Amino acid sequence: MLTDMIHRKEWQKYGFYLLIGIAILTILILGAFKDPKSKTKTIVIDAGHGGHDHGCMYGGANEKDITLSVSLLFGKMIQDSFPDYKIIFTRNNDSFVELYERANIANRNNADLFISIHVNASPSISAYGTETYAMGLHKTAGNLSVAKRENASVLMEKDYQQNYDGFDPNSPEGHIIFSLYQNQFLSQSLSLASIVENKFKSKERYSRGVKQAGFLVLWKTTMPSILIETGYLSNAIERKYLVSNDGQLKTAESIYEAFKSYTASAWKEQ
């Protein structure tokens, strides 16, 4: 009888360990087949230009400084409200990052959104307002002009023709070819762009609308991607707003509110 009791206790012990083992194995298996939709959301925020690439420059103000400030403010707003989200900056200081590498950063990190922040300029000092772009076919000379100005940054990169399939930023035909690239996330990109412009209007900014053009920085991104032109540095009134702390904060708030509205709908079932 004593022997039987000992054997029962041993089997109970082994049974307990077996149950623990099965539980651990079950957890590992469930983790391996976990729905990819439940992964941590990743947002890549791209501050346009940087380092020796100043972007547009007017009245002592540099595009690269404004885009960095707005990007960092925008990123902090997301981090404060959504601590579970992963925020990646293509640059968080005054450094030069190639256009293709900005897209690579988003792709390597399997990002859910790519938002590139810029400041506009025009030969006409009366031009003003915001506009948000998705990758696609430019329909006006103005859209092409903006794309050509932003794409000109590749001239500061080494071996740029190899990295952009022989693209020549001085050739109008080159910009037309790139504008034909339509990615599978175009509808989502246009949706986000529309919300961004509506949020700008809600803060009494003049919106020039949602547009499409061939931007190299958006060319190879594999997620919804937009490029925001936050205003015209060439316009003295708008320049004063864009360089001010209040103007940069309101610009970042508009983008953040658009992000929040878009993700509340687009990510509600994820």
Secondary structure, 3 states (H helix, E strand, C coil): CHHHHHHHHHHHHHHHHHHHHHHHHHHHHHHHCCCHHHCCCEEEEEECCECCECCCEECCEEHHHHHHHHHHHHHHHHHHHCCCCEEEECCCCCCCCCHHHHHHHHHHCCCCEEEEEEEECCCCCCCCCEEEEEECCCCCHHHHHHHHHHHHHHHHCCCHHHHCCCCCCCCHHHHHHHHCCCCCCHHHHHHHHHHHHHHHHHCCCCEEEEEEECCHHHHCCCCCEEEEEEEECCCHHHHHHHHCHHHHHHHHHHHHHHHHHHHHHHCCCC
